Every structure is written in C-alpha cells, then in structure tokens.
Amino acid sequence: MNIEILGTGCAKCVKTKEAVEKALQEVGMEEDVVKVEDYETILSYISLIQSILN
C-alpha cells in the first residue's frame, strides 16, 4: 500500500506524516508513506475527490 500525505510543507503536514508513520509502526505495518508537495498533483487529487463526491 502506498500512503500519500498531501501538503505544501507546513508544520501540520509534517506532523501528519510523522503520526501516520508512528501509527503504522505501532500496528506492525511497513507501508510507503510519501509526502506530496507538488501543487499541481495536489490539485489533481482535489478535482478527483470532488468528482467522486458529486
């Protein structure tokens, strides 16, 4: 499984990535956690989510 954290590099995004990694470690899972900071990629996810929800 690939887990992507979307954000532009703010402190909340960094903490979120750390919390996800810690939670995975606590339950014994080794998954890829990737920080996505590219603005266009983030926007493409937002567009995708909006189309799913509508």
Biopython code that builds the backbone (N, CA, C, O; Angstrom):
import numpy as np
from Bio.PDB.StructureBuilder import StructureBuilder

atoms = [
    (1, "MET", "N", (0.846, -1.169, 0.000)),
    (1, "MET", "CA", (0.000, 0.000, 0.000)),
    (1, "MET", "C", (0.894, 1.235, 0.000)),
    (1, "MET", "O", (1.943, 1.264, 0.643)),
    (2, "ASN", "N", (0.461, 2.233, -0.722)),
    (2, "ASN", "CA", (1.185, 3.500, -0.783)),
    (2, "ASN", "C", (0.302, 4.580, -0.157)),
    (2, "ASN", "O", (-0.812, 4.814, -0.625)),
    (3, "ILE", "N", (0.782, 5.228, 0.875)),
    (3, "ILE", "CA", (0.031, 6.283, 1.560)),
    (3, "ILE", "C", (0.666, 7.613, 1.196)),
    (3, "ILE", "O", (1.869, 7.813, 1.365)),
    (4, "GLU", "N", (-0.164, 8.522, 0.692)),
    (4, "GLU", "CA", (0.339, 9.830, 0.285)),
    (4, "GLU", "C", (-0.250, 10.915, 1.183)),
    (4, "GLU", "O", (-1.464, 10.996, 1.369)),
    (5, "ILE", "N", (0.626, 11.741, 1.731)),
    (5, "ILE", "CA", (0.229, 12.881, 2.544)),
    (5, "ILE", "C", (0.323, 14.111, 1.647)),
    (5, "ILE", "O", (1.400, 14.444, 1.154)),
    (6, "LEU", "N", (-0.797, 14.779, 1.439)),
    (6, "LEU", "CA", (-0.827, 15.949, 0.572)),
    (6, "LEU", "C", (-0.608, 17.207, 1.390)),
    (6, "LEU", "O", (-1.269, 17.411, 2.408)),
    (7, "GLY", "N", (0.310, 18.046, 0.957)),
    (7, "GLY", "CA", (0.558, 19.306, 1.645)),
    (7, "GLY", "C", (1.762, 20.011, 1.075)),
    (7, "GLY", "O", (2.603, 19.408, 0.408)),
    (8, "THR", "N", (1.830, 21.289, 1.345)),
    (8, "THR", "CA", (2.888, 22.110, 0.757)),
    (8, "THR", "C", (4.117, 22.243, 1.647)),
    (8, "THR", "O", (5.016, 23.029, 1.349)),
    (9, "GLY", "N", (4.162, 21.485, 2.729)),
    (9, "GLY", "CA", (5.345, 21.510, 3.583)),
    (9, "GLY", "C", (5.168, 22.229, 4.903)),
    (9, "GLY", "O", (6.148, 22.508, 5.594)),
    (10, "CYS", "N", (3.934, 22.533, 5.261)),
    (10, "CYS", "CA", (3.689, 23.222, 6.527)),
    (10, "CYS", "C", (3.910, 22.269, 7.703)),
    (10, "CYS", "O", (4.051, 21.060, 7.520)),
    (11, "ALA", "N", (3.937, 22.825, 8.892)),
    (11, "ALA", "CA", (4.183, 22.019, 10.091)),
    (11, "ALA", "C", (3.114, 20.951, 10.293)),
    (11, "ALA", "O", (3.425, 19.848, 10.742)),
    (12, "LYS", "N", (1.855, 21.263, 9.967)),
    (12, "LYS", "CA", (0.779, 20.283, 10.121)),
    (12, "LYS", "C", (0.989, 19.079, 9.204)),
    (12, "LYS", "O", (0.738, 17.940, 9.597)),
    (13, "CYS", "N", (1.447, 19.338, 7.991)),
    (13, "CYS", "CA", (1.692, 18.243, 7.048)),
    (13, "CYS", "C", (2.819, 17.342, 7.549)),
    (13, "CYS", "O", (2.730, 16.117, 7.465)),
    (14, "VAL", "N", (3.855, 17.949, 8.059)),
    (14, "VAL", "CA", (4.990, 17.186, 8.589)),
    (14, "VAL", "C", (4.539, 16.340, 9.772)),
    (14, "VAL", "O", (4.899, 15.167, 9.868)),
    (15, "LYS", "N", (3.748, 16.930, 10.682)),
    (15, "LYS", "CA", (3.243, 16.186, 11.838)),
    (15, "LYS", "C", (2.322, 15.051, 11.413)),
    (15, "LYS", "O", (2.343, 13.970, 12.002)),
    (16, "THR", "N", (1.517, 15.301, 10.389)),
    (16, "THR", "CA", (0.612, 14.259, 9.902)),
    (16, "THR", "C", (1.400, 13.072, 9.377)),
    (16, "THR", "O", (1.068, 11.925, 9.675)),
    (17, "LYS", "N", (2.435, 13.336, 8.602)),
    (17, "LYS", "CA", (3.265, 12.258, 8.062)),
    (17, "LYS", "C", (3.913, 11.474, 9.204)),
    (17, "LYS", "O", (3.940, 10.243, 9.181)),
    (18, "GLU", "N", (4.427, 12.183, 10.190)),
    (18, "GLU", "CA", (5.058, 11.519, 11.337)),
    (18, "GLU", "C", (4.053, 10.675, 12.112)),
    (18, "GLU", "O", (4.376, 9.570, 12.549)),
    (19, "ALA", "N", (2.828, 11.191, 12.284)),
    (19, "ALA", "CA", (1.797, 10.459, 13.015)),
    (19, "ALA", "C", (1.381, 9.194, 12.271)),
    (19, "ALA", "O", (1.163, 8.151, 12.887)),
    (20, "VAL", "N", (1.272, 9.288, 10.962)),
    (20, "VAL", "CA", (0.913, 8.115, 10.162)),
    (20, "VAL", "C", (2.006, 7.060, 10.252)),
    (20, "VAL", "O", (1.716, 5.877, 10.426)),
    (21, "GLU", "N", (3.258, 7.483, 10.135)),
    (21, "GLU", "CA", (4.375, 6.546, 10.236)),
    (21, "GLU", "C", (4.414, 5.880, 11.612)),
    (21, "GLU", "O", (4.670, 4.680, 11.714)),
    (22, "LYS", "N", (4.163, 6.649, 12.663)),
    (22, "LYS", "CA", (4.162, 6.107, 14.015)),
    (22, "LYS", "C", (3.029, 5.102, 14.196)),
    (22, "LYS", "O", (3.231, 4.033, 14.773)),
    (23, "ALA", "N", (1.834, 5.443, 13.703)),
    (23, "ALA", "CA", (0.687, 4.543, 13.813)),
    (23, "ALA", "C", (0.945, 3.229, 13.077)),
    (23, "ALA", "O", (0.618, 2.155, 13.581)),
    (24, "LEU", "N", (1.524, 3.316, 11.899)),
    (24, "LEU", "CA", (1.840, 2.107, 11.142)),
    (24, "LEU", "C", (2.842, 1.241, 11.896)),
    (24, "LEU", "O", (2.710, 0.018, 11.942)),
    (25, "GLN", "N", (3.834, 1.880, 12.478)),
    (25, "GLN", "CA", (4.852, 1.155, 13.235)),
    (25, "GLN", "C", (4.227, 0.467, 14.447)),
    (25, "GLN", "O", (4.576, -0.671, 14.760)),
    (26, "GLU", "N", (3.314, 1.144, 15.124)),
    (26, "GLU", "CA", (2.676, 0.592, 16.317)),
    (26, "GLU", "C", (1.864, -0.662, 16.026)),
    (26, "GLU", "O", (1.763, -1.552, 16.870)),
    (27, "VAL", "N", (1.283, -0.732, 14.823)),
    (27, "VAL", "CA", (0.488, -1.912, 14.473)),
    (27, "VAL", "C", (1.292, -2.923, 13.657)),
    (27, "VAL", "O", (0.756, -3.930, 13.195)),
    (28, "GLY", "N", (2.574, -2.642, 13.488)),
    (28, "GLY", "CA", (3.459, -3.585, 12.823)),
    (28, "GLY", "C", (3.369, -3.607, 11.308)),
    (28, "GLY", "O", (3.706, -4.610, 10.679)),
    (29, "MET", "N", (2.921, -2.518, 10.724)),
    (29, "MET", "CA", (2.821, -2.444, 9.264)),
    (29, "MET", "C", (3.981, -1.614, 8.710)),
    (29, "MET", "O", (4.363, -0.589, 9.276)),
    (30, "GLU", "N", (4.519, -2.078, 7.609)),
    (30, "GLU", "CA", (5.577, -1.339, 6.919)),
    (30, "GLU", "C", (5.066, -0.933, 5.548)),
    (30, "GLU", "O", (5.159, -1.692, 4.584)),
    (31, "GLU", "N", (4.531, 0.259, 5.477)),
    (31, "GLU", "CA", (3.980, 0.785, 4.230)),
    (31, "GLU", "C", (4.764, 2.015, 3.798)),
    (31, "GLU", "O", (5.405, 2.678, 4.613)),
    (32, "ASP", "N", (4.702, 2.306, 2.510)),
    (32, "ASP", "CA", (5.359, 3.508, 1.995)),
    (32, "ASP", "C", (4.499, 4.727, 2.317)),
    (32, "ASP", "O", (3.321, 4.778, 1.964)),
    (33, "VAL", "N", (5.099, 5.710, 2.993)),
    (33, "VAL", "CA", (4.426, 6.973, 3.281)),
    (33, "VAL", "C", (5.190, 8.058, 2.528)),
    (33, "VAL", "O", (6.367, 8.308, 2.785)),
    (34, "VAL", "N", (4.490, 8.691, 1.594)),
    (34, "VAL", "CA", (5.121, 9.668, 0.712)),
    (34, "VAL", "C", (4.477, 11.031, 0.924)),
    (34, "VAL", "O", (3.253, 11.136, 1.013)),
    (35, "LYS", "N", (5.286, 12.055, 1.003)),
    (35, "LYS", "CA", (4.800, 13.435, 1.131)),
    (35, "LYS", "C", (4.698, 14.032, -0.256)),
    (35, "LYS", "O", (5.707, 14.156, -0.950)),
    (36, "VAL", "N", (3.493, 14.407, -0.676)),
    (36, "VAL", "CA", (3.261, 15.011, -1.988)),
    (36, "VAL", "C", (3.175, 16.519, -1.795)),
    (36, "VAL", "O", (2.252, 17.019, -1.152)),
    (37, "GLU", "N", (4.140, 17.236, -2.353)),
    (37, "GLU", "CA", (4.188, 18.690, -2.189)),
    (37, "GLU", "C", (3.962, 19.451, -3.493)),
    (37, "GLU", "O", (3.842, 20.676, -3.481)),
    (38, "ASP", "N", (3.904, 18.741, -4.605)),
    (38, "ASP", "CA", (3.704, 19.385, -5.903)),
    (38, "ASP", "C", (2.272, 19.909, -5.998)),
    (38, "ASP", "O", (1.313, 19.143, -5.911)),
    (39, "TYR", "N", (2.143, 21.200, -6.175)),
    (39, "TYR", "CA", (0.839, 21.868, -6.150)),
    (39, "TYR", "C", (-0.109, 21.307, -7.204)),
    (39, "TYR", "O", (-1.288, 21.098, -6.915)),
    (40, "GLU", "N", (0.370, 21.060, -8.406)),
    (40, "GLU", "CA", (-0.491, 20.538, -9.476)),
    (40, "GLU", "C", (-0.986, 19.134, -9.154)),
    (40, "GLU", "O", (-2.129, 18.794, -9.459)),
    (41, "THR", "N", (-0.148, 18.330, -8.549)),
    (41, "THR", "CA", (-0.558, 16.982, -8.156)),
    (41, "THR", "C", (-1.631, 17.045, -7.078)),
    (41, "THR", "O", (-2.614, 16.306, -7.125)),
    (42, "ILE", "N", (-1.438, 17.932, -6.108)),
    (42, "ILE", "CA", (-2.431, 18.111, -5.047)),
    (42, "ILE", "C", (-3.760, 18.549, -5.645)),
    (42, "ILE", "O", (-4.808, 18.027, -5.267)),
    (43, "LEU", "N", (-3.730, 19.493, -6.567)),
    (43, "LEU", "CA", (-4.962, 19.958, -7.207)),
    (43, "LEU", "C", (-5.652, 18.841, -7.982)),
    (43, "LEU", "O", (-6.881, 18.784, -8.022)),
    (44, "SER", "N", (-4.879, 17.958, -8.594)),
    (44, "SER", "CA", (-5.490, 16.858, -9.338)),
    (44, "SER", "C", (-6.236, 15.914, -8.392)),
    (44, "SER", "O", (-7.286, 15.381, -8.750)),
    (45, "TYR", "N", (-5.698, 15.706, -7.188)),
    (45, "TYR", "CA", (-6.393, 14.889, -6.198)),
    (45, "TYR", "C", (-7.682, 15.568, -5.754)),
    (45, "TYR", "O", (-8.712, 14.908, -5.615)),
    (46, "ILE", "N", (-7.637, 16.865, -5.533)),
    (46, "ILE", "CA", (-8.824, 17.598, -5.101)),
    (46, "ILE", "C", (-9.906, 17.506, -6.166)),
    (46, "ILE", "O", (-11.073, 17.291, -5.839)),
    (47, "SER", "N", (-9.542, 17.664, -7.424)),
    (47, "SER", "CA", (-10.500, 17.559, -8.515)),
    (47, "SER", "C", (-11.112, 16.165, -8.577)),
    (47, "SER", "O", (-12.312, 16.021, -8.812)),
    (48, "LEU", "N", (-10.294, 15.142, -8.367)),
    (48, "LEU", "CA", (-10.766, 13.775, -8.380)),
    (48, "LEU", "C", (-11.752, 13.535, -7.247)),
    (48, "LEU", "O", (-12.806, 12.934, -7.455)),
    (49, "ILE", "N", (-11.420, 13.994, -6.072)),
    (49, "ILE", "CA", (-12.297, 13.802, -4.895)),
    (49, "ILE", "C", (-13.626, 14.513, -5.102)),
    (49, "ILE", "O", (-14.678, 13.964, -4.776)),
    (50, "GLN", "N", (-13.589, 15.735, -5.644)),
    (50, "GLN", "CA", (-14.824, 16.476, -5.867)),
    (50, "GLN", "C", (-15.730, 15.759, -6.867)),
    (50, "GLN", "O", (-16.950, 15.742, -6.705)),
    (51, "SER", "N", (-15.133, 15.170, -7.895)),
    (51, "SER", "CA", (-15.950, 14.470, -8.885)),
    (51, "SER", "C", (-16.563, 13.202, -8.305)),
    (51, "SER", "O", (-17.657, 12.806, -8.709)),
    (52, "ILE", "N", (-15.873, 12.561, -7.363)),
    (52, "ILE", "CA", (-16.408, 11.359, -6.725)),
    (52, "ILE", "C", (-17.575, 11.726, -5.802)),
    (52, "ILE", "O", (-18.576, 11.012, -5.755)),
    (53, "LEU", "N", (-17.448, 12.829, -5.077)),
    (53, "LEU", "CA", (-18.446, 13.216, -4.100)),
    (53, "LEU", "C", (-19.709, 13.792, -4.735)),
    (53, "LEU", "O", (-20.772, 13.782, -4.115)),
    (54, "ASN", "N", (-19.600, 14.291, -5.958)),
    (54, "ASN", "CA", (-20.780, 14.895, -6.618)),
    (54, "ASN", "C", (-21.588, 13.879, -7.358)),
    (54, "ASN", "O", (-22.605, 14.220, -7.963)),
]
sb = StructureBuilder()
sb.init_structure("model")
sb.init_model(0)
sb.init_chain("A")
sb.init_seg("    ")
for serial, (resi, resn, name, xyz) in enumerate(atoms, 1):
    if name == "N":
        sb.init_residue(resn, " ", resi, " ")
    sb.init_atom(name, np.array(xyz, "f"), 0.0, 1.0, " ", f" {name:<3s}", serial, name[0])
structure = sb.get_structure()
